[in-house]
Amino acid sequence: MEKVMIFDFNGTMIFDGKIQKSSWKKFIKQEFNRSMTENEFAQHIAGRNNQHTFEYYLGRKLSEQELAETSEKKEQLYRSECLKRSELFQLVDGLPEFLDYCREKGIRLNIATASEPSNVDFFFEHLHLEKWFDREKVALNDGRLAGKPAPDIFLKAIENLGVTPKQSVVFEDSLSGIKAANNAQAGKVVLVEDKNLAPVKIPAKLRVDRVINDYQNVDGLI
């Protein structure tokens, strides 16, 4: 039996795809004077850490100071957009009830996200994630873990709870995240789709055990 549920955050626990796209589009135009394409969003932004995205657009490596400063500018823009779009900045339908059910059944919960620490703190503050998750155990983009599609962030989230990948269910929404979950050899891989966005194209060679649009009908996952 699976003992742990591991959630990517953006696009999985909240359907903020429109916020993500609009904030990234604005930022890339302002910061790099480039126009973001749909393919670039799928390949170099969704599920990726900021370092990968910035270095892709700049075509060079960033120093630690450049990365920190550029990341904070981008994330301030994103957080501002979240607070303006309260109808989108909320947990996916059925998720609070699902998390409550997991806690009642003794199933442990964690988050593995490419988000920066400041964003994770923002999510905990405004969405009250402390009801279900231990902030200290969350695996995030701290500059030490390889970004998705490497499995490191999922393996860290699983390790922090003291279980094995085979005992874990991973919830993801991006191609790079699905690759990372496969590379981590998770017990189950669940693709979460936002019905208001175009479906993510997942190659047949990648394993996806379940596709869901919300958390209201997740029979069989536990």
For each residue, the residues with C-beta under 8 A, 3 or more apart:
1: 167 222
2: 5 107 167 168 169 187 188 221 222
3: 107 108 163 167 168
4: 107 108 109 110 158 161 163 167 168 169
5: 2 102 107 108 109 110 168 169 171 221
6: 110 111 112 154 157 158 168 169 170 171 186
7: 12 13 109 110 111 112 170 171
8: 11 12 13 47 111 112 113 114 170 171 172 173 174 177
9: 12 13 14 111 113 115 120 123
10: 13 14 16 17 20 113 114 115 173
11: 8 14 15 16 17 20 46 173 174 192 194
12: 7 8 9 92 171 172 173 192
13: 7 8 9 10 91 92 95 111 171
14: 9 10 11 88 89 90 91 92 123 127
15: 11 88 92 194 196 197
16: 10 11 19 20 82 85 88 89
17: 10 11 20 21 173 194 196 197
18: 21 22 85 88 196 197
19: 16 22 23 78 81 82 85 88 89
20: 10 11 16 17 23 24 45 46 78
21: 17 18 24 25 36 41
22: 18 19 25 26 81
23: 19 20 26 27 74 77 78 81
24: 20 21 27 28 36 41 45 53 74
25: 21 22 28 29 35 36
26: 22 23 29 30 77
27: 23 24 30 31 73 74 77
28: 24 25 31 32 34 35 36 57
29: 25 26 32 33 34 35 36
30: 26 27
31: 27 28 70 73 74
32: 28 29 57 58
33: 29
34: 28 29 57
35: 25 28 29
36: 21 24 25 28 29 40 41 45
37: 40 41
38: 41 42
39: 42 43
40: 36 37 43 44 45 56
41: 21 24 36 37 38 44 45 46
42: 38 39 45 46 174 175 200 201
43: 39 40 175
44: 40 41 48 52 53 56 57
45: 20 24 36 40 41 42 48 53
46: 11 20 41 42 173 174 175 176 200
47: 8 114 148 149 172 173 174 175 176 177 180
48: 44 45 52 53 114 147 148 176
49: 52 53 114 141 147 148
50: 53 54 67 70 71 74 114 116 141
51: 54 55 62 67 143 147
52: 44 48 49 55 56 147
53: 24 44 45 48 49 50 56 57
54: 50 51 57 58 62 67 70 71
55: 51 52 58 59 60 61 62
56: 40 44 52 53 59
57: 28 32 34 44 53 54
58: 32 54 55 62
59: 55 56
60: 55
61: 55
62: 51 54 55 58 66 67 70
63: 66 67
64: 67 68 143
65: 68 69
66: 62 63 69 70
67: 50 51 54 62 63 64 70 71 143
68: 64 65 71 72
69: 65 66 72 73
70: 31 50 54 62 66 67 73 74
71: 50 54 67 68 74 75 116
72: 68 69 75 76 116 118
73: 27 31 69 70 76 77
74: 23 24 27 31 50 70 71 77 78
75: 71 72 78 79 116 118 119
76: 72 73 79 80
77: 23 26 27 73 74 80 81
78: 19 20 23 74 75 81 82 119
79: 75 76 82 83 118 119 122
80: 76 77 83 84
81: 19 22 23 77 78 84 85
82: 16 19 78 79 85 88 89 122 126
83: 79 80 86 89 126
84: 80 81
85: 16 18 19 81 82 88 89
86: 83 89 90
87: 90
88: 14 15 16 18 19 82 85
89: 14 16 19 82 83 85 86 126 127
90: 14 86 87 127
91: 13 14 95 96 127
92: 12 13 14 15 95 192 214 215
93: 214 215 216
94: 97 98 214 215 216 217 218
95: 13 91 92 98 99 214 215
96: 91 99 100 131
97: 94 100 101 215 216
98: 94 95 101 102 215 218
99: 95 96 102 103 109 131 132
100: 96 97 103 104 132
101: 97 98 104 105 222
102: 5 98 99 105 107 108 109 132 222
103: 99 100 106 107 109 132
104: 100 101
105: 101 102 222
106: 103
107: 2 3 4 5 102 103 222
108: 3 4 5 102 161 163
109: 4 5 7 99 102 103 132 133
110: 4 5 6 7 133 134 137 138 139 157 158 160 161
111: 6 7 8 9 13 120 129 133 138 139 140 157
112: 6 7 8 138 139 140 153 154 156 157 170
113: 8 9 10 120 138 139 140 141 153
114: 8 10 47 48 49 50 140 141 147 148 153
115: 9 10 119 120 123 140 141
116: 50 71 72 75 119 120 140 141
117: 120 121 140 141 142
118: 72 75 79 121 122
119: 75 78 79 115 116 122 123
120: 9 111 113 115 116 117 123 124 135 138 140
121: 117 118 124 125 135
122: 79 82 118 119 125 126
123: 9 14 115 119 120 126 127 129
124: 120 121 127 128 129 130 133 135
125: 121 122
126: 82 83 89 122 123
127: 14 89 90 91 123 124
128: 124 131
129: 111 123 124 132 133 135
130: 124 133 135
131: 96 99 128
132: 99 100 102 103 109 129
133: 109 110 111 124 129 130 137 138
134: 110 137 138
135: 120 121 124 129 130 138
136:
137: 110 133 134 157 160 161
138: 110 111 112 113 120 133 134 135 157 160
139: 110 111 112 113 145 153 154 156 157 160
140: 111 112 113 114 115 116 117 120 153
141: 49 50 113 114 115 116 117 145 147 153
142: 117 145
143: 51 64 67
144:
145: 139 141 142 150 152 153 156
146: 150 152 153
147: 48 49 51 52 114 141 150 153 176
148: 47 48 49 114 153 174 176 177 179 180
149: 47 176 177 179 180 183
150: 145 146 147 153 180 183
151: 154 155 180 181 183 184 185
152: 145 146 155 156
153: 112 113 114 139 140 141 145 146 147 148 150 156 157 180
154: 6 112 139 151 157 158 165 168 170 180 181 184 186
155: 151 152 158 159 165 184
156: 112 139 145 152 153 159 160
157: 6 110 111 112 137 138 139 153 154 160 161
158: 4 6 110 154 155 161 163 164 165 168 184
159: 155 156 162
160: 110 137 138 139 156 157
161: 4 108 110 137 157 158
162: 159
163: 3 4 108 158 167 168
164: 158 167 168
165: 154 155 158 168 184 185 186 187
166: 185 186 187
167: 1 2 3 4 163 164 187
168: 2 3 4 5 6 154 158 163 164 165 186 187 188
169: 2 4 5 6 186 187 188 189 190 221
170: 6 7 8 112 154 181 184 186 188 189 190
171: 5 6 7 8 12 13 190 192
172: 8 12 47 177 178 180 181 189 190 191 192
173: 8 10 11 12 17 46 47 177 191 192 193 194 200
174: 8 11 42 46 47 148 177 178 200
175: 42 43 46 47 178 179 200 201 202
176: 46 47 48 147 148 149 179 180
177: 8 47 148 149 172 173 174 180 181
178: 172 174 175 181 182 189 191 200 202 206 208
179: 148 149 175 176 182 183 206
180: 47 148 149 150 151 153 154 172 176 177 183 184
181: 151 154 170 172 177 178 184 186 189
182: 178 179 185 186 189 206 207
183: 149 150 151 179 180
184: 151 154 155 158 165 170 180 181
185: 151 165 166 182
186: 6 154 165 166 168 169 170 181 182 189
187: 2 165 166 167 168 169
188: 2 168 169 170 209 210 221
189: 169 170 172 178 181 182 186 207 208 209 210
190: 169 170 171 172 208 209 210 211 212 221
191: 172 173 178 200 202 208 210 211 212
192: 11 12 92 171 172 173 211 212 213
193: 173 197 199 200 211 212 213
194: 11 15 17 173 197 213
195: 213
196: 15 17 18
197: 15 17 18 193 194
198:
199: 193
200: 42 46 173 174 175 178 191 193
201: 42 175
202: 175 178 191 206 208
203: 206
204:
205:
206: 178 179 182 202 203
207: 182 189
208: 178 189 190 191 202 211
209: 188 189 190
210: 188 189 190 191 220 221
211: 190 191 192 193 208
212: 190 191 192 193 215 217 218
213: 192 193 194 195
214: 92 93 94 95 217
215: 92 93 94 95 97 98 212 218
216: 93 94 97
217: 94 212 214
218: 94 98 212 215 221 222
219:
220: 210
221: 2 5 169 188 190 210 218
222: 1 2 101 102 105 107 218
